[in-house]
């Protein structure tokens, strides 16, 4: 019984850590230079 | 330049489609939701189309008919030999309806963004060619505008090595449900000569969309972009698609939707990145657009239907990247208020 409780607790802790890792952080760094310009004129030739 | 839809086969198919060209075309719109209503509104006010038949559930078709005037009617979308049928209904309904339209000799413009629908529509290629009609799969914001932008960017490079698309936001409720399901389903990407399926919600990447959306984390999801782009860009070694999601959406992706979707959606954005070579040097070209997704999807679907009835698409089943001449298409889209932008500088 003790073993079962410990196993369940370990799985729960692992799941919480996995969920935390999954939602934290970011996928990269935004660009520091550059910008958007409408496609028109020569861009649409 | 990269692959182009030009060629003898294309010319034959174009001639076949052109036989159906008419200035008094009848076009049916199936599914009068946020996207279908926009497409119908555009079709009812253009020169190529004489009448629009609206088909859908509830009171929406009648309400839209009243606002569109005498060029619109409500009825069976397959009666009266329509020149084209625009499919803007829920996921899972497009393939059977497309088959009926082809049997009746009508072009099919589908705004489907579900993997199964797009796979089924592309599988109708032989039937469509035999009937001399065009089936355009994924004629919406993403896929759709993304396919046109990919074709346009590809024309700026000599060889296309990689294409990466990303989208942010949703259109109407059906689009929001599709977005929710996509995030918990397997993605499909083209990678080094084979199809690769990975878990939705994985592969986080910060993607830069046009302002005011800006930089947003995007993830793999069950999106059909690679299926649509791969035939148009055989030289590409990698074709991937991602969609934006916040923490709540990622954590609850495996649950039923916890909130009722917004009826019209809010601001959305798409982004396409083409990596390739120009004059021997590696180049990266990035383009994107922002708009309310349902508005932009309706504009793309409506414009694609107009081009189809004008005989400007080759017969067969394709994504827009395989059949569209991108510059004039983007020019006409801009006149409809859907303007694309190019990222200049580092990324």
Boltz contact constraints between the chains, C-beta under 6 A:
constraints:
  - contact:
      token1: [A, 23]
      token2: [B, 247]
      max_distance: 6.0
  - contact:
      token1: [A, 26]
      token2: [B, 206]
      max_distance: 6.0
  - contact:
      token1: [A, 27]
      token2: [B, 204]
      max_distance: 6.0
  - contact:
      token1: [A, 27]
      token2: [B, 205]
      max_distance: 6.0
  - contact:
      token1: [A, 27]
      token2: [B, 206]
      max_distance: 6.0
  - contact:
      token1: [A, 27]
      token2: [B, 217]
      max_distance: 6.0
  - contact:
      token1: [A, 28]
      token2: [B, 206]
      max_distance: 6.0
  - contact:
      token1: [A, 30]
      token2: [B, 215]
      max_distance: 6.0
  - contact:
      token1: [A, 31]
      token2: [B, 346]
      max_distance: 6.0
  - contact:
      token1: [A, 31]
      token2: [B, 347]
      max_distance: 6.0
  - contact:
      token1: [A, 33]
      token2: [B, 345]
      max_distance: 6.0
  - contact:
      token1: [A, 33]
      token2: [B, 346]
      max_distance: 6.0
  - contact:
      token1: [A, 34]
      token2: [B, 344]
      max_distance: 6.0
  - contact:
      token1: [A, 34]
      token2: [B, 345]
      max_distance: 6.0
  - contact:
      token1: [A, 34]
      token2: [B, 346]
      max_distance: 6.0
  - contact:
      token1: [A, 36]
      token2: [B, 210]
      max_distance: 6.0
  - contact:
      token1: [A, 36]
      token2: [B, 341]
      max_distance: 6.0
  - contact:
      token1: [A, 36]
      token2: [B, 343]
      max_distance: 6.0
  - contact:
      token1: [A, 37]
      token2: [B, 342]
      max_distance: 6.0
  - contact:
      token1: [A, 37]
      token2: [B, 344]
      max_distance: 6.0
  - contact:
      token1: [A, 38]
      token2: [B, 339]
      max_distance: 6.0
  - contact:
      token1: [A, 38]
      token2: [B, 341]
      max_distance: 6.0
  - contact:
      token1: [A, 39]
      token2: [B, 340]
      max_distance: 6.0
  - contact:
      token1: [A, 39]
      token2: [B, 342]
      max_distance: 6.0
  - contact:
      token1: [A, 44]
      token2: [B, 327]
      max_distance: 6.0
  - contact:
      token1: [A, 44]
      token2: [B, 330]
      max_distance: 6.0
  - contact:
      token1: [A, 44]
      token2: [B, 331]
      max_distance: 6.0
